Amino acid sequence: MTQTEKFSSEIGVDLNNQFENQVYGTIMELIDSLDSRLIDNETKVDYATHVFAKALDEMVDYLDSPRLMN
């Protein structure tokens, strides 16, 4: 079983596809916006890595924080 199949099964096909499409769209927008910048490709990748790592850190912090249960 591939990871895509695994996550589609665990998360749900619709949500999985929606999220993947959103992330893909965001990456394409970032590529377009950085394309005209006079910076090297390594810096572009480093910047994108930084942004996505920061977002993942925020997700971990959110998931680790206590929440009230109904």
Phi and psi in radians as a Rosetta constraint file:
Dihedral C 1 N 2 CA 2 C 2 CIRCULARHARMONIC -1.327 0.35
Dihedral N 2 CA 2 C 2 N 3 CIRCULARHARMONIC 2.874 0.35
Dihedral C 2 N 3 CA 3 C 3 CIRCULARHARMONIC -1.122 0.35
Dihedral N 3 CA 3 C 3 N 4 CIRCULARHARMONIC -0.626 0.35
Dihedral C 3 N 4 CA 4 C 4 CIRCULARHARMONIC -1.069 0.35
Dihedral N 4 CA 4 C 4 N 5 CIRCULARHARMONIC -0.778 0.35
Dihedral C 4 N 5 CA 5 C 5 CIRCULARHARMONIC -1.131 0.35
Dihedral N 5 CA 5 C 5 N 6 CIRCULARHARMONIC -0.725 0.35
Dihedral C 5 N 6 CA 6 C 6 CIRCULARHARMONIC -1.061 0.35
Dihedral N 6 CA 6 C 6 N 7 CIRCULARHARMONIC -0.882 0.35
Dihedral C 6 N 7 CA 7 C 7 CIRCULARHARMONIC -1.216 0.35
Dihedral N 7 CA 7 C 7 N 8 CIRCULARHARMONIC -0.608 0.35
Dihedral C 7 N 8 CA 8 C 8 CIRCULARHARMONIC -1.066 0.35
Dihedral N 8 CA 8 C 8 N 9 CIRCULARHARMONIC -0.671 0.35
Dihedral C 8 N 9 CA 9 C 9 CIRCULARHARMONIC -1.230 0.35
Dihedral N 9 CA 9 C 9 N 10 CIRCULARHARMONIC -0.771 0.35
Dihedral C 9 N 10 CA 10 C 10 CIRCULARHARMONIC -1.357 0.35
Dihedral N 10 CA 10 C 10 N 11 CIRCULARHARMONIC -0.685 0.35
Dihedral C 10 N 11 CA 11 C 11 CIRCULARHARMONIC -1.654 0.35
Dihedral N 11 CA 11 C 11 N 12 CIRCULARHARMONIC -0.570 0.35
Dihedral C 11 N 12 CA 12 C 12 CIRCULARHARMONIC 1.965 0.35
Dihedral N 12 CA 12 C 12 N 13 CIRCULARHARMONIC 2.395 0.35
Dihedral C 12 N 13 CA 13 C 13 CIRCULARHARMONIC -1.052 0.35
Dihedral N 13 CA 13 C 13 N 14 CIRCULARHARMONIC -0.799 0.35
Dihedral C 13 N 14 CA 14 C 14 CIRCULARHARMONIC -1.099 0.35
Dihedral N 14 CA 14 C 14 N 15 CIRCULARHARMONIC -0.860 0.35
Dihedral C 14 N 15 CA 15 C 15 CIRCULARHARMONIC -1.141 0.35
Dihedral N 15 CA 15 C 15 N 16 CIRCULARHARMONIC -0.717 0.35
Dihedral C 15 N 16 CA 16 C 16 CIRCULARHARMONIC -1.027 0.35
Dihedral N 16 CA 16 C 16 N 17 CIRCULARHARMONIC -0.870 0.35
Dihedral C 16 N 17 CA 17 C 17 CIRCULARHARMONIC -1.133 0.35
Dihedral N 17 CA 17 C 17 N 18 CIRCULARHARMONIC -0.721 0.35
Dihedral C 17 N 18 CA 18 C 18 CIRCULARHARMONIC -1.064 0.35
Dihedral N 18 CA 18 C 18 N 19 CIRCULARHARMONIC -0.838 0.35
Dihedral C 18 N 19 CA 19 C 19 CIRCULARHARMONIC -1.149 0.35
Dihedral N 19 CA 19 C 19 N 20 CIRCULARHARMONIC -0.776 0.35
Dihedral C 19 N 20 CA 20 C 20 CIRCULARHARMONIC -1.048 0.35
Dihedral N 20 CA 20 C 20 N 21 CIRCULARHARMONIC -0.715 0.35
Dihedral C 20 N 21 CA 21 C 21 CIRCULARHARMONIC -1.155 0.35
Dihedral N 21 CA 21 C 21 N 22 CIRCULARHARMONIC -0.669 0.35
Dihedral C 21 N 22 CA 22 C 22 CIRCULARHARMONIC -1.119 0.35
Dihedral N 22 CA 22 C 22 N 23 CIRCULARHARMONIC -0.788 0.35
Dihedral C 22 N 23 CA 23 C 23 CIRCULARHARMONIC -1.134 0.35
Dihedral N 23 CA 23 C 23 N 24 CIRCULARHARMONIC -0.775 0.35
Dihedral C 23 N 24 CA 24 C 24 CIRCULARHARMONIC -1.042 0.35
Dihedral N 24 CA 24 C 24 N 25 CIRCULARHARMONIC -0.776 0.35
Dihedral C 24 N 25 CA 25 C 25 CIRCULARHARMONIC -1.082 0.35
Dihedral N 25 CA 25 C 25 N 26 CIRCULARHARMONIC -0.713 0.35
Dihedral C 25 N 26 CA 26 C 26 CIRCULARHARMONIC -1.122 0.35
Dihedral N 26 CA 26 C 26 N 27 CIRCULARHARMONIC -0.727 0.35
Dihedral C 26 N 27 CA 27 C 27 CIRCULARHARMONIC -1.103 0.35
Dihedral N 27 CA 27 C 27 N 28 CIRCULARHARMONIC -0.745 0.35
Dihedral C 27 N 28 CA 28 C 28 CIRCULARHARMONIC -1.127 0.35
Dihedral N 28 CA 28 C 28 N 29 CIRCULARHARMONIC -0.683 0.35
Dihedral C 28 N 29 CA 29 C 29 CIRCULARHARMONIC -1.094 0.35
Dihedral N 29 CA 29 C 29 N 30 CIRCULARHARMONIC -0.720 0.35
Dihedral C 29 N 30 CA 30 C 30 CIRCULARHARMONIC -1.107 0.35
Dihedral N 30 CA 30 C 30 N 31 CIRCULARHARMONIC -0.764 0.35
Dihedral C 30 N 31 CA 31 C 31 CIRCULARHARMONIC -1.030 0.35
Dihedral N 31 CA 31 C 31 N 32 CIRCULARHARMONIC -0.809 0.35
Dihedral C 31 N 32 CA 32 C 32 CIRCULARHARMONIC -1.070 0.35
Dihedral N 32 CA 32 C 32 N 33 CIRCULARHARMONIC -0.750 0.35
Dihedral C 32 N 33 CA 33 C 33 CIRCULARHARMONIC -1.263 0.35
Dihedral N 33 CA 33 C 33 N 34 CIRCULARHARMONIC -0.519 0.35
Dihedral C 33 N 34 CA 34 C 34 CIRCULARHARMONIC -1.522 0.35
Dihedral N 34 CA 34 C 34 N 35 CIRCULARHARMONIC -0.267 0.35
Dihedral C 34 N 35 CA 35 C 35 CIRCULARHARMONIC -1.031 0.35
Dihedral N 35 CA 35 C 35 N 36 CIRCULARHARMONIC -0.663 0.35
Dihedral C 35 N 36 CA 36 C 36 CIRCULARHARMONIC -1.510 0.35
Dihedral N 36 CA 36 C 36 N 37 CIRCULARHARMONIC -0.087 0.35
Dihedral C 36 N 37 CA 37 C 37 CIRCULARHARMONIC -1.355 0.35
Dihedral N 37 CA 37 C 37 N 38 CIRCULARHARMONIC 2.480 0.35
Dihedral C 37 N 38 CA 38 C 38 CIRCULARHARMONIC -1.545 0.35
Dihedral N 38 CA 38 C 38 N 39 CIRCULARHARMONIC 1.082 0.35
Dihedral C 38 N 39 CA 39 C 39 CIRCULARHARMONIC -2.243 0.35
Dihedral N 39 CA 39 C 39 N 40 CIRCULARHARMONIC 2.689 0.35
Dihedral C 39 N 40 CA 40 C 40 CIRCULARHARMONIC -1.301 0.35
Dihedral N 40 CA 40 C 40 N 41 CIRCULARHARMONIC 2.823 0.35
Dihedral C 40 N 41 CA 41 C 41 CIRCULARHARMONIC -1.075 0.35
Dihedral N 41 CA 41 C 41 N 42 CIRCULARHARMONIC -0.618 0.35
Dihedral C 41 N 42 CA 42 C 42 CIRCULARHARMONIC -1.088 0.35
Dihedral N 42 CA 42 C 42 N 43 CIRCULARHARMONIC -0.703 0.35
Dihedral C 42 N 43 CA 43 C 43 CIRCULARHARMONIC -1.155 0.35
Dihedral N 43 CA 43 C 43 N 44 CIRCULARHARMONIC -0.675 0.35
Dihedral C 43 N 44 CA 44 C 44 CIRCULARHARMONIC -1.070 0.35
Dihedral N 44 CA 44 C 44 N 45 CIRCULARHARMONIC -0.787 0.35
Dihedral C 44 N 45 CA 45 C 45 CIRCULARHARMONIC -1.168 0.35
Dihedral N 45 CA 45 C 45 N 46 CIRCULARHARMONIC -0.728 0.35
Dihedral C 45 N 46 CA 46 C 46 CIRCULARHARMONIC -1.054 0.35
Dihedral N 46 CA 46 C 46 N 47 CIRCULARHARMONIC -0.718 0.35
Dihedral C 46 N 47 CA 47 C 47 CIRCULARHARMONIC -1.122 0.35
Dihedral N 47 CA 47 C 47 N 48 CIRCULARHARMONIC -0.836 0.35
Dihedral C 47 N 48 CA 48 C 48 CIRCULARHARMONIC -1.080 0.35
Dihedral N 48 CA 48 C 48 N 49 CIRCULARHARMONIC -0.703 0.35
Dihedral C 48 N 49 CA 49 C 49 CIRCULARHARMONIC -1.071 0.35
Dihedral N 49 CA 49 C 49 N 50 CIRCULARHARMONIC -0.771 0.35
Dihedral C 49 N 50 CA 50 C 50 CIRCULARHARMONIC -1.034 0.35
Dihedral N 50 CA 50 C 50 N 51 CIRCULARHARMONIC -0.818 0.35
Dihedral C 50 N 51 CA 51 C 51 CIRCULARHARMONIC -1.119 0.35
Dihedral N 51 CA 51 C 51 N 52 CIRCULARHARMONIC -0.820 0.35
Dihedral C 51 N 52 CA 52 C 52 CIRCULARHARMONIC -1.206 0.35
Dihedral N 52 CA 52 C 52 N 53 CIRCULARHARMONIC -0.631 0.35
Dihedral C 52 N 53 CA 53 C 53 CIRCULARHARMONIC -1.127 0.35
Dihedral N 53 CA 53 C 53 N 54 CIRCULARHARMONIC -0.695 0.35
Dihedral C 53 N 54 CA 54 C 54 CIRCULARHARMONIC -1.099 0.35
Dihedral N 54 CA 54 C 54 N 55 CIRCULARHARMONIC -0.749 0.35
Dihedral C 54 N 55 CA 55 C 55 CIRCULARHARMONIC -1.108 0.35
Dihedral N 55 CA 55 C 55 N 56 CIRCULARHARMONIC -0.708 0.35
Dihedral C 55 N 56 CA 56 C 56 CIRCULARHARMONIC -1.178 0.35
Dihedral N 56 CA 56 C 56 N 57 CIRCULARHARMONIC -0.664 0.35
Dihedral C 56 N 57 CA 57 C 57 CIRCULARHARMONIC -1.055 0.35
Dihedral N 57 CA 57 C 57 N 58 CIRCULARHARMONIC -0.739 0.35
Dihedral C 57 N 58 CA 58 C 58 CIRCULARHARMONIC -1.113 0.35
Dihedral N 58 CA 58 C 58 N 59 CIRCULARHARMONIC -0.646 0.35
Dihedral C 58 N 59 CA 59 C 59 CIRCULARHARMONIC -1.125 0.35
Dihedral N 59 CA 59 C 59 N 60 CIRCULARHARMONIC -0.776 0.35
Dihedral C 59 N 60 CA 60 C 60 CIRCULARHARMONIC -1.083 0.35
Dihedral N 60 CA 60 C 60 N 61 CIRCULARHARMONIC -0.782 0.35
Dihedral C 60 N 61 CA 61 C 61 CIRCULARHARMONIC -1.031 0.35
Dihedral N 61 CA 61 C 61 N 62 CIRCULARHARMONIC -0.748 0.35
Dihedral C 61 N 62 CA 62 C 62 CIRCULARHARMONIC -1.099 0.35
Dihedral N 62 CA 62 C 62 N 63 CIRCULARHARMONIC -0.802 0.35
Dihedral C 62 N 63 CA 63 C 63 CIRCULARHARMONIC -1.185 0.35
Dihedral N 63 CA 63 C 63 N 64 CIRCULARHARMONIC -0.501 0.35
Dihedral C 63 N 64 CA 64 C 64 CIRCULARHARMONIC -1.444 0.35
Dihedral N 64 CA 64 C 64 N 65 CIRCULARHARMONIC -0.258 0.35
Dihedral C 64 N 65 CA 65 C 65 CIRCULARHARMONIC -1.407 0.35
Dihedral N 65 CA 65 C 65 N 66 CIRCULARHARMONIC 2.493 0.35
Dihedral C 65 N 66 CA 66 C 66 CIRCULARHARMONIC -1.171 0.35
Dihedral N 66 CA 66 C 66 N 67 CIRCULARHARMONIC 2.495 0.35
Dihedral C 66 N 67 CA 67 C 67 CIRCULARHARMONIC -2.323 0.35
Dihedral N 67 CA 67 C 67 N 68 CIRCULARHARMONIC 2.645 0.35
Dihedral C 67 N 68 CA 68 C 68 CIRCULARHARMONIC -1.298 0.35
Dihedral N 68 CA 68 C 68 N 69 CIRCULARHARMONIC 2.418 0.35
Dihedral C 68 N 69 CA 69 C 69 CIRCULARHARMONIC -1.775 0.35
Dihedral N 69 CA 69 C 69 N 70 CIRCULARHARMONIC 2.456 0.35
